[in-house]
Amino acid sequence: MNKRISLKSMGRRTILTKAWWSLLYLGIFIFGKHIPLPFAQTHTGTVNALLVATGGDASYASLFSLGISPWMSAMIIIGMLAQLKLPILSKITGKKMDFMQKVITLLLTLMQAAVMVDEFQLTSHSPLARLLVTLFLTTGTFLLIWLSVENDKNGLGGITLILMANMFFTIIKSFIGGFVPGLSEANANLVRGLVFVIIIVLGMLTVTLNKAERRVRVIKPLLSSEFGNESYLPIRFLPAASMPAMFATTMFTLPRYIFRFFYNLSKWQTFKDLAGCFDFSRPIGVLIYCLIIVGLTYGFSFISIDPIEQADNMQKSGDYIPGCRPGTETENYLKHIVNVFSFVSSIYFVILVGLPMGLTLISTTLSTLAMIPNYVIILAGFGSSIADQMAVLLIQDQYQNLL
């Protein structure tokens, strides 16, 4: 006998199903974090706060130590190539671009894994042992990529769920440890209290700014006035959302891994010196990180709101912005708005994400504390996206069955 499924229960059932899938993927992730690397001492004592933001963990030599940093780097590279809009690239199909991204991901994974082997204390330094550790890390990265893609299809939170979970676990671990090594219990409690306040305030600020938007009035002449021929184009206060905070760590570590890889092959001092520039223990490292944040903020802003495409679509559909002629004038107007918000956003991210890394100039043991604002902005930004995703699924509860 067929049972009718009400719309009201359908939304909740979908959320529960997606939640169960996400819990399964998180369970696999947690299990994989405890699968030790072969030929390596498990507890390294090394803390790499940047690696945490990409799903990795250098403090424990495990299957997932590398995270998905190579995949994130490949996405940025392919995205930048797509934005160039070169004639030769316009002929490449989406399937071929996806294949190119996978190839770049594989190459970057092998390079970063080969470099990361040196960060672990191996019980055997034979070429075979190093090769096995490299392949083990590569396998872990691609398994994490698969988990992220599957969660995007079946679960909640998309590809960022694994990253969010990793950052959340790190924050909890840091709270237990008091954030700063060597402090007395009283001072550690004081630091915990201050960090807790910062997390709450920064989390609320991030959610508020992510939802704030400038509404550009748009007239739609072809739409009947009976239904209202006015609309608006929303441009968020943070056009790039939390993306610069998430991808800045990836783009900062990528050159360092590449230079160290070529140094290991050639032993040229130049490569070692260049790799040293991407180190937070040096002022130039903090400066480069801030510049990367600014570049990513502008880049993601113009990907989110493409003035050329928007102006072209409006001109084709007959829509226009009051006071702006269709075409070039509309395009320039939208570019101005995006530039203004990108400038403000870049200052926001540099102050809250970039400058705190200056703490590592005092001591590298403060790296996790310095990364807390970065973690919070990512968690709050993508956490609100998960809430929005659930709200969309629950909209079905507001409708009645027709039969």
N, C-alpha and C positions, 0 to 999 in steps of 0.2 A: 504494500500500500504506500503510495507516494505521499510524502509529507511536504506541506508548503512551508518554506523558510521565510519568515517575515523579514522585511527590510531592517527592522529595528535590531534583530538579533544578528543580522548579517555583518554589520559593521563591527560589533564587538567580537564576533567569531573570527573575523579577519585579523583583528588586532591580536587576539589570543594566539592564533595560528602563527602569525609573524613573530610574536614574542617567543614562542616555543622554539622556532627555528633559530632565532638570535641567541637564545640561551644555549642551544646545541652548539652553535659555532663558537660561542664564548668558552664553553666547556672544552672544546677541542683546542682552542687557543691556550687556555690555562694548562691543559695537559701537555701540550707541546713545549711550553715554557719550562717544563721540568724534565724534558728528555735531554740528557747530557750529551755534549759533543764527544765523539771518540777522540782518544789521545789528548784530552785537555782536562786540566783541573777545573772543577765546576765553579767554585767560588773564586772569582778573579780579584775582588776587592776594588775593581775599577768602576767608576760611575760616569756614564756618558749621558748627560741630561738631554742632549740633542737627539740621541738615538731613540730615547723614550718616545719623543713626539712622532716618530715614524714606525712605532710598533716594535722596536728592538729593545734589547737589554744587555749591556756589556758587563753587568755585575755578576751574571750567571751564564756560563758557557753552555748554551742550549741550542736546540734546533731552530728556535725563533730569535736568536740573538741579533741577527742582521735587520730584521723587520722588513718593511716594504719600501724603504728609501729608494732603491733603484727604480721601482715601478713609478713612484711619485716623480722622480727626476725625468723618466721617459715621458710621462704625461705632460710635463712642463715643456720639454723639448719639442714634442709633436704639436702641442698647442701654439708654441711660438712660431713654428714653421707654417702652421695653418693661418696664423694672423698676418704673415708676410704677403699672402695672396699672390705668390709668384705664378706666372703662367704655367711653368712646368709642373707645379704642385697641383694646380687646378685640374689637371688631367688624371691625377691619381685618385682611384676610387677609395671609398671608405674602408673597404675590406683590405686594400693594400696598405693604407695608413695604419690600420689596426695591426697588420703583420709587421710593419716597420717598428711600431711601438713595442711589440713583443721581442723583436730582435734586439732593439736598444736596451730593453729591460734585462734580457739575458746577458748581454755584454757587460752592462754596468754591474749586474749582480756578481758575475764572475770576478770582475776587477775589485769590487768592494770586499767580497768574501776573501780573496787572496790577500788583501791588505789587512783585513781584520784578524786573520790567522796569527799575525805577529803580536796582536794585543792579548792573546791567550797564552797561558803557561802550558806548553805541550809536554807530554811525557815522552814523546818521540819526535825528533826533528827530521826524520827521513822524508824524502820527496813524496813517497807513497802516503805517509801519514798526513802531510800538509795537503796533498791532493784530496784525500778523503774528507778532511775537515772542510775544505773549500766546497766540495760537492755537497756535503751535508748542509752547510749554510745556504747554498744555492737552492737546495730542495726545500728547506724551511721557508725561504722567501717566497717561492712559487706556491707553496701550500698556503701561506698567509694571503697571497694574492687571490687564490681560488676561494678561500673562506670569505674574503671581502666581497668578491664578485657574487658569490652565492647569497650572501646576506643582503646584498643590494637587490637581488631578485626575489628572495623569499622572506627576508626579515625586516627589522626596523633599524633605521640609522644609516642605511646604505653602506658605502665602503669605509666610512669613518668609524664604525662601531668598534673595530679592533683597536684603532688608535686611541679612541676615547677610553676604552677599558684599560689599556696599558698606562695612560696618563693618570687615570683615577687610582689604579693600584699603586703607582709611584707616589702620588700625593699622600695616600694613606700610610705607606711605608715611611715616608719622610716625616709625617706627623708623629709616628711612633718613635722615630729616631731623634726628633727634636730639631730637624733641619740643619743645624750647625753642629758638627762633631766637637766633642770636648767641653760642651757647656755644662754647668751645674744644672740640677733638676729645676731649680727656681728660674734660672735664666731661660732654660729650654721651654718651660711653661709660658714664659713671657713671649718668646718668639712664636710659640704655637698660637697664642691668643692674637697676636698682631697679624699673623698669616691668615688666621680664620676670618678676621674682620676684612682683610684685603680681598679674600676670596669672595665673601658675601657682597661687598660693595662693587667689586669689579665685575662679578657675575651679573648683578642687576643692571649695571651700566651697559654691559655688552648686549644683553637682551634688549634693553630699551633702544640703544642706538641701532641695533640690527633691524628693528621694526620701524624706526623713524624713516620718513621718506618725503621727498619733494614731489608734489603732484603737478605736472605740467599740463595745463588745459589744452585739450585737443577738440577741434570741431570736426564732426563727421557729416558732411552735407548729404551724402548718399543714404544716410539713415533717416527713416521717417521721424518727423518731429513728434509724432504720437508716442513714440517710445523713447524720446529724448535723443537729440543729435549731438550732445556734448559728452565727452569722456575725458580721461586724463591718462598721461603716461607717468607711471610711478618710477622715480629715481631714488634709490635708497641713500640715506646719509652715509652709510658705509657700503658703497657700490660693490666692493670686493668681498663683503661679509668678513668671515674669519679666515678666508683662504690665505692671505699673506702670512698670518701667524703660523699656519700649518706648513706651508711649503717653503718658508724662509729657512727653516732648519735643514731641509733637504738640499736646497740650492747652495747653502753655506758649506755643507759637508762634502758635496759632490766633487768640487775642484780639489779639495784636500785628499780625498781618496784617489783621484786620478793622478795627481802629482806624486803621491807616495807610491802608487803602483809603478809608474815609470822610473821613479828613483830606485825601487827595488830591482828593476830590470837593468838599468844603466849605471847606477851609482853616481849619477851626475849631481853635484852639489846644488846646481840651480833648481832642480826639481824639489829638493829637500827644503831649500829656502822659500820657494813659492808655496809649498805645503804649509810651512810655518806661518805664513801670512793669515791662514785660515785657522787661527787658534785664539780662543778667547782670553788667554793669559797675556796677550799682547794688544795694545791699543788699536793697531791696524786691523786686528780681527774683529773687534767690536764695531769699528767704523765700516768695514766691508759688510758686516751683518746688517747694519742700519741702512746702507745703500741698497742691499738686496731687498729689504722690506719695502723701501720706497718704490723700487722698480716693479716688484710684484703687485703692490697696491695699484699702481697705474695700469699695469698689464691686465690684471683681473677686472678692474673697473671697466676698461674699454671692451673686454670680452663680454661682461655682463650687460652693458649698454653700448651697443655698437652704433654710434651716431650716423655713420654712412648708411648702414643697412636700415636703421629706423627711418631716416629721411627718405630713402629710396622707396620703402614700403608705403610710407604716408603719401608720397607723391603719386604712386601707382593707384592707391585706393581713393585718392581725392581728399584725404584728410589733411588738415593743416593746423598749425599753432597760431593763435591770434597774434598779429603783429609781425609774423615771419612769413616771408615768401617760401613756397614749396621749393625743395631742392637744396642748393648750396647754402642759402641763408638759414634754413631750418637745421641743416647739418652743423653749421658753425655755432648756432645757438645751443644745440645739444652738446657739442664738444665743450663749449664754455662751462656748462653746468657740470658735466662729468669731470672736467679738469679741476673745478673748484672743490667738489666733494672729494676727489682723489687727493688733492693737496691736504685738505683737512684730515682725511683718513690716514694719510701717510704720517702726519705729525702725531696723530693718536697712537698709531702702531709703534712708531719709533720711541715715543715717550714710555709707553707701557710694556713693550716687548723688547725693543732694542737697548735702551739705556740701562735697564736692570742688569744686563749682561756685564756691565762694568764692574759688578761685584766680583767677577772672576779675576779681575786685575789684582784684587786684594788677595784672594786665595781661590784655587780651583775647587776646593771643597764646598764653595758656596754656589756651584753651578746649578744644583737642583733648586736651591732657594731662588736664584736669579730667573729660573725658567718657570716658576709658579705662575706669574702673570700670563705667560704664553699658554700654559696648560689651561688656565681658567678661561681665557678668551676662546680657545678652541672648544672646550667642553660646554661653555655657555652658548656659544654660537650654534654649534651643531646639535646641542641638546634641545634648543628651541626649535630647530628644524624637525627633530623627531616628534616634538609635541605638535607641531603643525601637521605633520604627516598623520598622526593619530587623529587629530581634529577633523581632517578631511575624511578619514574612514568613518568617523562617527557621525558625519553629516547625514548618513543614511538613516540614522535614528529619528530624524526630523520629518520623515516622509511616511505616509500611510500606504498600505497595500491597496492596489486597485481592485483586487478580487478577494 
